[in-house]
Amino acid sequence: MALTPRYLGGWMHANEYCNVSTSQTLGGLEMIEAQFTETVFGKHAHAGFVISVVDAGVMHFSHRGASHNALPGQLSIVAPDELHTGSKGKGEGWRYRALYPSEERMSALNQSLFGRYQAPQFRQSVISDGRLSLQMQGLLDKIRHNASALEIEEQWELLLVNLLLQESQHSSMPTFSKAQSNIESVRDLLADCYQQKLSLEAVAELAGISKFHLIKEFKRCYQLTPHQYQIQQRLNHARAQLKCGISAVDVALNCGFHDQSHFSKAFVSAMGISPSAYQQQFFTR
């Protein structure tokens, strides 16, 4: 059952809220219902997919090197590790709801449909499709009103299958050059050693290229510098630890942040909500 949404005051602007909950029916799927008027999200990425629908206003965001405006009823999709931002478009702000399916869940579905176990790639950042919009809104409403598990699971499966059938690119597995493979090794190191202080020199030595070349190639592949990518990995692990009840102070230390202030600033920039407020919603019913 989803947690009861609450308004989070304090640092937020007037008329803003961000309610985080999970659906145990859907295996702990994380969901957000939020409204923002002045908050601006800096460049950030997520460990899993983000599928959102705008309920009111205009959501402006950058994604894949372009600027987009999502209007009421339109869906937006961001894949794991894809850099994006968020802010209001025309008007006084925007209200939206979002689901965060894991990369494993989407890869498994991709395999069942197309025979390839890999994260699906979507053609568009913003999707304007009345049927998909109704399916997304219908699913969220069923979760909110505690519909039967079977009904919710069927609606979720139908939405994801239709998304992949209509909007994903059915490309074959990519082939990588040796240089690209080395950059992938760096990415894996940064993900595995997210809490460690790694020197650029040591990382460049692993890739077998100069420090300047490493920064340039890594950013070309992932839209982030190695340091920025490591920060995103720390934030992904921080969210998981906060949901386990670990204090924000300990999370900052566990995940390799310089101090709690640095952690809080990075978390708010990425999530639009403070670490303590985010955690509180998982332990206040």
N, C-alpha and C positions, 0 to 999 in steps of 0.2 A: 504494500500500500504506500502511496506517495505521502510525503510529509506535508503537514499543513503549512501553506505559504504564510509568511509574515512580512510586514514592512520593516525594512532595515533603515533606521535613521542614522544620525551622526554625520558621517562624512558626506553623505549623498546630498545632491541638490534637491530642492523642493519638487515634490511630485514624482520623484524617482524611486524605484524599488527593484530588487533583484531577488527572486525567490528560487531557491534550488531544492530539488527533490529527486527521489529515485522511485522507480517502479520495480518492485520485487517480482511482479508477474512477468516482467520482461528481463529477468535476470539481473536486477539492480541497475537498469538503464538510467543514466543521469539525465535530468531535464531541467530547463531553466525557463521561467516566465518573468519577463522584465520590462520595465519602461524607463527610458532615459531621455533627458531633455538637453543636458549640457555636457554630460560625461563624454570624453573622447578616449577611445581605446587605441593605445599605441600598437606598433607592429608586434604580432605574437602569433603563435601556432598552437595546435592541440595534438595530443597523442592519438586521438581517434577522429572520426568524422564529426562534422557539425551540420545538421540539417535543421534549418529554421524556417519559420513562416512569419511574415509581418502581419500583425493584426490591425495596426493603425499607424499613420504617419509614414515617413520615408526613412529607411535605413541606408545610409551611405557607407560604402566600404571599398577599400582597395584590395585586389586579389589577382594574382597572376599578372602583375604589371599593368593592370588597368583599373579604372574607377567604375563603380557600379552603384546604382540606386535600386533598392528593392522596395516595391510598392505593396500596399495591402493586398493580401491573397497570394503574393508571389513567394516562391521558395528560394532559398539560397543554400548552396552546398560547398563546404570547404573540406578538403581531404587532409589526412594526417600530415603534420609538419609543413603544411602550406601557410605561408606568411600572409596575414591579412590585418586590416584595421577595422574601426567602426566608429561612426558618429552620426549625428542627425543630418538628414537632407533638408529639403525645403520644409518649413513649418517649425513647430515647437518641439519636436522630438519624435520618437518612435516607440511602439510597443510590439514585442515579438515573443514567440515561444520557440524553444530549440530542443532538439534531441541529440544525444552524443553516443551513437553506436560505435563499438570498438572496431579497429581495423581487422581483427580476427573474425568478427561477425560478418563484416562486409566481404572479406576475402572468401569465407566459406560459402556465402551465397553466390558470389561470382563464380566459384568453382561448380556449384550445382547447376547454374544456368549455362555457363559457357565452357566449362571444363578446365578452367585455369585458376589455380589458387594464388591469387594476387589481389591487392587492393584495387577496386575498380577506379577508372578514371572517368570523370564526367566532362562533357563537352562545354557546359555553360556554368557560370558562377551564379546566375539568376535564372530561375525557371518560371515561366508564365504558362501554367497549364491548369485549367479549371478542375479537371478530374483529380490530379495529384494534390492540388490545394485542398479540395474537399476531403480527400482521404487523410491527409495530414491533420487537418482540423478535427475531423471525426475521431481519429485515434486519440488526440489530446483530450477531447471532450469525454471520451469513454474512460480514459484513465482518471480524469478528474472526478467523474461521477461513479467510480468504482464499479464499472461494468464487470461481467463475468470474465474470468481468466481466459476462457476459450475465445470469447468475442474480441478481447484486446489483442490476443496473440494472432488471431486471424487478420485483424486490421493492420497490425504491424508488418506481418509477412507480406500482405497484399501491397502495402505502400512501398516497401523496399524492393520487391520484385518488379513492380511497375516503374520505379525510378531507374533501376538498372536496365530494364528492357528498352525504355524510351530514351534515357539520357546518357547512358555510359558509352564509352568508346571500347569496342571489342577488339583492341589491338593485341598482338602477340607479345610475349615477354621480351623486353628490350635486351639488346646485347650491349656490352660495355667494353670500351677500350681499356688498356692497362691503366692509363692515367685515371679514367673514371672509376675503375675498380679500386684504385688507391684512395681516391676521395671517399668512396663508400666505406673503406676501412677506417678512415678518420671519423666519419659520421658514427660508425658503430662504437669506436673507442669513446667518443664524447658521450654517447648514450649510455654505455656501460659504466663509465667512470664519471658520471654527472656530478658527484659530490667532491671530486678531487680537484686540486689546483694543478692544472696541466700547463706546461710552458709551450708557447707557439713553436719554439725551436724543436722540442721533442716531438710534437705532433707533425711538423713538417718533415722531420727525419723519417717518421713512419711512412709518410706518403711518398718520400723520395723526391721531393721538389722543394724549391725555395719557399721561405715564409711568405713572400709577396705573392708568389704563384699559388700557394695554398689558399690564401685569403681570397684571391680573385676567382679561382676555380670553384672553391666551396660555395661562395656567394652566387656564382653563376648556376650551380646545380640546385641549391637549396634556398636561395634568396636571403640567406643569413650568413654572417661571418661565423667562424667556429665558436667564438665566445658567445655570440647571441644564440646560437643553436644550443650550446650547453645550458644557458639560462632557461631556455624553453623546456629542456629535459628536467631541470631542477623543479620548475613549476609544475610539470606533470606529476612528478613524484610527490611534490608537496601537497597537491590536491588529494592524492590517495592517502597520505599520512594524516592529513587533517580529518578526513572522513573516518579514520580509525580512532580519533579522539586524542591524538598526540598534540601537545600544546604548540602554539605558534612559535614560541621561543625555541623549543626543541626541534621543530620542523626546520626552522631556518638553519640551525646548526647541522642537523642530519643531512640536509640537501646541499650544503656547501656555500650558503650565502654568507657574505661578510658579517652581517649582523641582522637583527630583526627589522630594523628600519629599511635596509636594502631589500629584504625579502618582501615586506609589506608594499613598498612602492612598486616592485616588479609585479606582484600579484594583482594589485588594483589596476595597473595598466593593462594587464592581460584579461582579467575577469570582470572588471567593473564593480568589484566588491572586495572588502577587506578580508584577510585570512580568518580573523576571529568571527566576523559576521557570516562568512561562508561555512565555517565549522559549526556555528551555533544552530544553523538550520537542520543539521543532521542529528542534533541531540535535544532539540526542543520540539515537543509535539503539542 
